[in-house]
Amino acid sequence: MGIRLPSMIHHAKQVLKLQSKNQRDVPKGHIAVYVGEIEKTRFVVPISYLKHPSFMVLLSRSEEEFGFNHPMGGLTIPCDEDAFVHLTSRLHAF
């Protein structure tokens, strides 16, 4: 099974456009994502993270679980919150 990177990036950009219209508290160049397996926590991350291979794995999982119908109305990532924080802290260091 191949990863469809262009479709995931395209979808993430669509979500970003929708969120920028609906959520004024997301700074330009960032996206709000909901993370968690049971309870969802909202994080605001730079859109540059979307192109990082580790983050793309999370996007792929999200696509497999939710398709393009996300229950929170934004990009929902089915990932342990601690693992997400660990990943984003590593990405922030670059």
N, C-alpha and C positions, 0 to 999 in steps of 0.2 A: 504494500500500500504506500503510495507516494504522498508526500505532504504538498498540499496546494497552497503554497505561500502567497501567490498573487491574490487569491480569493480571500485569504485571511486578512491580508493587509488592506485590501479594498473594504472588507466588512468593518475592520477596526476604524478606518477613516470615516465610514458612514456613521458609526456609533459616535465618533468624536464630533461630527457635525451636529448630530441630534442633541448630544449633551451640551454642546456650546450654546445651543438655542435655549435649552431648558435649565441649565445650571450655571448661574453667573459666578459661583464661587470656585470654578475650575479655571486656573490661570491659562492664558494662551500658551500653547505648546505642551499642554498636559492633558491627561485623560483620567476620568474617574473609573475605577474598576471595583467590583464587589468580589471579595475573596472569602472563601470558607466552604467547608463541606456541609455543615448544618446551619449555623448562624453565619450571616454574611456581614463582613466589615468593609466599609468603603475606604479606598485608598486613592490618592491622586498621584499619578506617576507621569514622568516626562514621556512624550510620545516616542522619543528616540529609543526607549526600551522595547518598543514593538518589533524592532528589527534585530534585536539580540537573539542569537540561537536558543539560549536558555528560556527566554520569555516566549519565543515562538513555540516551544514545546507546550507551555501552558496554554497558549492560544489554540493549539491543536487539540488539547484535551477539552477545552471549552467548546470547540466546534463539535467534537464527537459527542459530548454530553448534551449540549443545548441546541446544536445547530445554529440557526440565526434567530432563535426565539429565547431571549434571556429573561428569566422571571423577574429580575430586579429592574428591568427597563433599561439597563446599561450593560456593559460588558461584565459578565459574571465568570469568574475563574474558579473551578472546583479544585481547590488546593488548600492544604493546611496553612493557616494564617502564619504560623511561625516559619514555615518553609518559604512562604512568599516574602516575608520580611527579610529573611536571610538572603534570598536571591536578589531582592532590590537593593539591599545594602551593598552587596558585591558589585552590582551594576553601577551604583552611585560612586563607587571608588574609582571607576575608570574615567 
